[in-house]
């Protein structure tokens, strides 16, 4: 049987991923400390993985900045707070890597990603 030529081809960006990403559209709350003052804003998450999240945040942030991310994961009713670091940026789209997760945070992420994987 011939391969389907209309199927999307994996890009190098997707081949090297440690964890698959899943599209989402959920609100995200961001808190960080800037010049000794706690600053908060909101945004929208667009992708989720077991290691991080991609979010649109309309604030000027730098790669390497640490922040707190609060989200209610898909298929959950519980808001969860994660510590994260900005790993990449394209305009106002930020790639955030979750850091130092506790077992409960990890469990909630695995469950959400598992549910998203069957959609």
Backbone bond lengths (Angstrom), bond angles and torsions (degrees), N, CA, C in turn:
res aa  C-N    CA-C-N  psi(-1)  N-CA   C-N-CA  omega(-1)  CA-C   N-CA-C  phi
1 X - - - 1.445 - - 1.523 108.46 -
2 X 1.308 117.46 135.09 1.467 122.57 -178.04 1.514 110.29 -75.61
3 X 1.323 115.12 148.05 1.465 120.57 177.89 1.515 109.43 -69.45
4 X 1.315 116.80 146.38 1.458 122.57 178.21 1.519 108.98 -75.54
5 X 1.333 116.41 110.40 1.468 119.76 -177.59 1.519 112.47 -72.69
6 X 1.355 117.89 -12.55 1.463 119.59 179.39 1.526 112.09 -86.54
7 X 1.329 117.21 -9.81 1.464 120.25 179.32 1.521 109.77 -68.06
8 X 1.361 117.01 139.79 1.466 118.86 179.67 1.520 111.68 -63.64
9 X 1.290 116.25 140.51 1.459 122.23 178.92 1.529 109.08 -91.29
10 X 1.336 118.15 135.47 1.462 118.84 178.07 1.522 110.80 -64.90
11 X 1.305 115.20 138.14 1.459 120.51 176.60 1.510 108.33 -94.09
12 X 1.336 118.55 162.33 1.466 120.17 177.69 1.526 111.57 -54.84
13 X 1.329 116.82 -33.03 1.467 120.45 179.62 1.520 110.67 -59.98
14 X 1.345 117.89 -38.88 1.456 121.38 -178.17 1.526 112.70 -83.45
15 X 1.308 117.72 -29.44 1.463 121.35 -178.19 1.528 110.82 -66.45
16 X 1.318 118.07 -38.95 1.457 121.98 -175.17 1.531 113.95 -85.18
17 X 1.300 119.38 1.78 1.462 122.35 -177.60 1.521 111.00 -66.95
18 X 1.323 115.99 134.97 1.464 120.89 175.10 1.520 110.56 -77.27
19 X 1.329 115.98 -32.30 1.459 122.10 179.94 1.524 108.55 -134.07
20 X 1.328 117.80 138.35 1.462 118.80 178.22 1.524 111.23 -66.94
21 X 1.322 115.13 150.28 1.463 122.12 176.79 1.519 109.26 -101.79
22 X 1.328 115.03 147.41 1.458 120.62 179.79 1.522 108.88 -127.35
23 X 1.338 116.73 134.54 1.465 118.99 179.08 1.527 110.62 -68.98
24 X 1.323 115.19 138.24 1.470 122.09 176.42 1.523 107.70 -144.20
25 X 1.300 116.41 168.12 1.455 122.00 173.44 1.518 107.16 -146.29
26 X 1.330 115.19 88.92 1.463 120.65 -177.23 1.531 109.20 -135.41
27 X 1.340 116.34 153.11 1.466 118.78 176.48 1.528 111.09 -70.26
28 X 1.315 115.11 151.35 1.455 121.40 178.73 1.528 108.21 -136.37
29 X 1.314 116.55 136.69 1.461 122.12 174.09 1.512 109.32 -103.33
30 X 1.314 115.91 136.42 1.464 121.94 -177.19 1.522 108.59 -121.72
31 X 1.322 116.30 136.28 1.461 122.34 173.92 1.518 107.85 -133.64
32 X 1.334 115.85 134.82 1.452 120.58 175.30 1.519 109.00 -148.19
33 X 1.312 115.35 165.58 1.463 120.95 177.51 1.515 107.51 -105.46
34 X 1.337 115.23 125.18 1.449 121.54 -179.66 1.525 107.93 -131.22
35 X 1.338 115.70 121.34 1.472 121.72 -178.27 1.526 111.53 54.36
36 X 1.339 116.48 39.30 1.450 121.59 176.84 1.517 114.57 79.26
37 X 1.329 117.88 3.07 1.456 121.86 -178.98 1.524 109.83 -117.03
38 X 1.336 115.97 135.63 1.453 120.88 177.44 1.527 108.74 -75.27
39 X 1.328 116.01 126.73 1.460 122.84 -177.78 1.521 108.27 -121.40
40 X 1.324 116.29 137.24 1.456 120.35 178.10 1.511 111.35 -126.64
41 X 1.320 115.58 151.11 1.459 121.35 174.12 1.522 108.12 -155.80
42 X 1.304 115.55 174.76 1.459 119.51 178.42 1.514 109.64 -123.72
43 X 1.316 115.24 164.86 1.453 121.54 179.75 1.508 109.72 -159.59
44 X 1.325 116.38 -165.72 1.458 122.88 178.63 1.515 109.01 -129.47
45 X 1.310 116.33 130.89 1.455 121.37 175.95 1.525 108.69 -86.11
46 X 1.340 115.47 138.43 1.461 119.85 -177.77 1.534 113.77 -116.40
47 X 1.317 117.66 -20.78 1.467 121.94 178.26 1.525 108.98 -145.76
48 X 1.320 115.46 148.30 1.462 121.49 -179.88 1.518 109.40 -134.82
49 X 1.332 115.93 141.38 1.461 121.72 170.56 1.525 107.20 -139.19
50 X 1.310 116.35 176.84 1.463 120.40 178.81 1.521 111.91 -72.37
51 X 1.317 118.06 -7.87 1.469 121.45 -178.27 1.522 113.76 -116.88
52 X 1.349 117.57 -11.19 1.449 118.05 -177.40 1.506 113.57 -178.44
53 X 1.326 113.41 -168.91 1.457 120.51 -174.24 1.524 109.04 -149.26
54 X 1.307 116.40 146.59 1.464 121.55 171.98 1.521 106.59 -104.84
55 X 1.315 116.25 131.20 1.461 120.63 -175.98 1.512 111.91 -139.30
56 X 1.322 114.71 147.72 1.457 121.51 170.59 1.516 106.60 -94.23
57 X 1.319 115.56 115.81 1.464 122.45 -177.75 1.528 106.51 -128.02
58 X 1.310 116.77 118.01 1.464 120.22 -175.22 1.525 110.50 -88.73
59 X 1.330 113.01 68.62 1.454 123.31 179.81 1.520 106.55 -152.44
60 X 1.307 117.42 146.59 1.459 120.50 -179.57 1.522 109.21 -83.60
61 X 1.327 116.06 105.72 1.457 122.89 -179.69 1.523 108.41 -119.96
62 X 1.325 115.71 160.35 1.468 120.34 -177.00 1.524 110.57 -114.76
63 X 1.321 115.80 149.30 1.457 120.59 172.79 1.525 107.58 -57.76
64 X 1.320 115.74 132.61 1.457 121.42 -177.56 1.520 113.80 99.03
65 X 1.340 118.11 -15.09 1.476 120.66 176.99 1.523 109.94 -63.91
66 X 1.327 115.81 140.72 1.464 122.74 174.94 1.511 108.10 -99.01
67 X 1.331 116.07 142.19 1.456 120.34 178.20 1.514 110.44 -153.03
68 X 1.322 115.27 168.19 1.459 121.47 174.46 1.525 107.32 -104.19
69 X 1.317 115.58 135.71 1.457 122.71 -179.37 1.516 107.65 -117.67
70 X 1.325 117.07 128.31 1.461 120.12 176.01 1.519 108.69 -119.13
71 X 1.340 115.13 123.83 1.459 121.14 -179.56 1.524 109.66 -140.69
72 X 1.311 114.79 157.01 1.455 121.35 166.61 1.513 105.26 -105.30
73 X 1.302 115.97 110.38 1.462 121.89 -175.10 1.519 111.17 -64.85
74 X 1.333 117.25 152.23 1.463 119.59 175.23 1.530 110.64 -54.97
75 X 1.318 116.02 142.04 1.462 124.04 178.44 1.525 112.25 65.00
76 X 1.316 116.12 29.59 1.456 122.07 177.29 1.526 108.17 -139.17
77 X 1.297 116.85 156.75 1.464 121.60 175.61 1.528 110.99 -112.02
78 X 1.313 115.54 0.06 1.460 122.81 -172.72 1.532 111.40 -103.16
79 X 1.331 116.40 123.21 1.468 119.88 174.63 1.526 108.54 -72.52
80 X 1.329 115.57 138.62 1.466 121.37 -177.81 1.526 108.04 -127.26
81 X 1.324 115.59 139.88 1.462 121.76 178.24 1.526 108.97 -107.91
82 X 1.332 115.51 131.48 1.455 121.89 177.99 1.523 109.33 -123.38
83 X 1.321 116.82 143.32 1.456 120.70 166.73 1.517 106.37 -84.75
84 X 1.329 116.41 138.95 1.464 119.79 -176.16 1.518 110.18 -145.75
85 X 1.324 114.78 159.40 1.456 122.16 175.56 1.533 107.53 -125.21
86 X 1.315 116.34 142.18 1.459 121.10 178.96 1.529 108.19 -77.26
87 X 1.338 116.12 121.98 1.467 121.60 -178.87 1.522 112.42 -102.25
88 X 1.330 117.61 -28.84 1.460 119.76 178.22 1.517 109.82 -155.35
89 X 1.327 114.07 166.18 1.448 119.85 -176.22 1.524 109.57 -151.59
90 X 1.333 115.81 139.23 1.463 122.88 171.44 1.520 105.91 -138.83
91 X 1.321 116.65 99.40 1.468 120.42 -173.89 1.518 108.85 66.74
92 X 1.330 115.89 -122.92 1.464 120.32 177.73 1.526 112.32 -101.91
93 X 1.329 116.90 15.46 1.467 121.35 175.15 1.518 107.57 -97.98
94 X 1.322 115.70 119.26 1.456 122.16 -175.72 1.524 110.63 -113.85
95 X 1.321 116.30 137.28 1.453 122.43 171.67 1.520 108.12 -96.40
96 X 1.330 116.93 117.37 1.462 122.67 -175.86 1.525 110.27 -112.26
97 X 1.314 116.07 131.08 1.462 121.49 176.25 1.522 108.70 -102.50
98 X 1.336 116.26 125.79 1.455 120.82 176.89 1.522 109.63 -70.33
99 X 1.317 117.15 140.11 1.458 122.57 -178.27 1.527 110.15 -123.23
100 X 1.329 115.40 148.95 1.466 123.40 171.79 1.524 112.91 46.10
101 X 1.326 116.34 55.15 1.462 120.62 179.77 1.521 111.23 -76.54
102 X 1.312 116.00 142.45 1.453 119.80 173.83 1.534 108.29 -86.62
103 X 1.328 117.99 169.14 1.466 119.99 -176.77 1.534 113.98 -58.37
104 X 1.314 117.69 -35.88 1.477 120.60 -179.74 1.529 110.56 -67.40
105 X 1.329 117.57 -43.62 1.464 120.68 177.99 1.525 110.04 -60.59
106 X 1.314 116.61 -46.07 1.461 121.63 -179.89 1.530 110.61 -61.25
107 X 1.326 116.91 -42.99 1.462 122.02 179.70 1.530 110.68 -60.97
108 X 1.320 117.38 -44.57 1.464 121.07 179.88 1.529 111.37 -64.60
109 X 1.328 117.12 -40.15 1.468 120.58 177.87 1.524 111.76 -65.09
110 X 1.319 116.40 -45.42 1.465 120.48 179.89 1.528 109.60 -60.70
111 X 1.313 117.03 -43.43 1.469 121.10 -179.81 1.528 111.00 -63.52
112 X 1.334 117.38 -44.96 1.462 120.88 -179.59 1.528 110.85 -64.29
113 X 1.321 117.24 -45.00 1.466 120.74 -179.58 1.519 111.30 -66.01
114 X 1.318 116.92 -37.60 1.455 121.03 177.66 1.531 110.51 -62.67
115 X 1.316 116.77 -43.30 1.484 120.74 178.37 1.521 110.19 -65.19
116 X 1.332 117.50 -41.87 1.471 121.17 -179.94 1.527 112.00 -67.07
117 X 1.321 116.94 -27.54 1.469 120.20 -176.85 1.521 113.04 -69.15
118 X 1.310 118.32 -20.57 1.461 120.33 -178.75 1.525 112.78 -93.61
119 X 1.309 116.84 -3.04 1.470 119.67 179.85 1.502 112.09 -80.26
